[in-house]
Amino acid sequence: MTLALLFASMWLARVIAPDTPTGRFLHRWTVVVPAARLAAIRPGQVLLTVLVLTVVTISVVLIGEESTRLIGTATPEIAGWITMFEVTSYLDALVAVVSASSLWRLGRTPKVFRLPRRRATGRERRSRASRPSAANDAKDGPDRLVAA
């Protein structure tokens, strides 16, 4: 009850006297700062929060009272995993993409990634058909066989 009266009196002071130093202070700490914090929330954080709350809700429904102890014990470890995967995985992927794109633009791509170039001429070169050597014929005998 006392807390509700305190918030009501702060709201009333902010509405009645918005141009006083107290009104500006209350406006800053009750409107501007919370709005800036809410604007800093990214969609990935919302998705992660929804995912964690869904897992917690499902575990409480399926396991019951024991799941609350389990979740309370595992929360610091899960928070560490989320932070570790978020920062290092994204950083490694970003470095790989930037390196590959800069190499590609500079023309210094490894030969594995290069596409074969075709000749500028429109015709292909013809090669002469070679005739087999007479020395390799079986009718000449074993002493006349020569490796081709």
Stockholm file with secondary structure:
# STOCKHOLM 1.0

chainA/1-148         MTLALLFASMWLARVIAPDTPTGRFLHRWTVVVPAARLAAIRPGQVLLTVLVLTVVTISVVLIGEESTRLIGTATPEIAGWITMFEVTSYLDALVAVVSASSLWRLGRTPKVFRLPRRRATGRERRSRASRPSAANDAKDGPDRLVAA
#=GR chainA/1-148 SS CHHHHHHHHHHHHHHHCTTSHHHHHHHIIIIIHHHHHHHTCCHHHHHHHHHHHHHHHHHHHHHCHHHHHHHHHHHHHHHHHHHHIIIIIHHHHHHHHHHHHHHHHHTCCCTTTCCCCCCSSSSCCCCCCCCCCGGGCGGGCGGGCCCC
#=GC SS_cons         CHHHHHHHHHHHHHHHCTTSHHHHHHHIIIIIHHHHHHHTCCHHHHHHHHHHHHHHHHHHHHHCHHHHHHHHHHHHHHHHHHHHIIIIIHHHHHHHHHHHHHHHHHTCCCTTTCCCCCCSSSSCCCCCCCCCCGGGCGGGCGGGCCCC
//
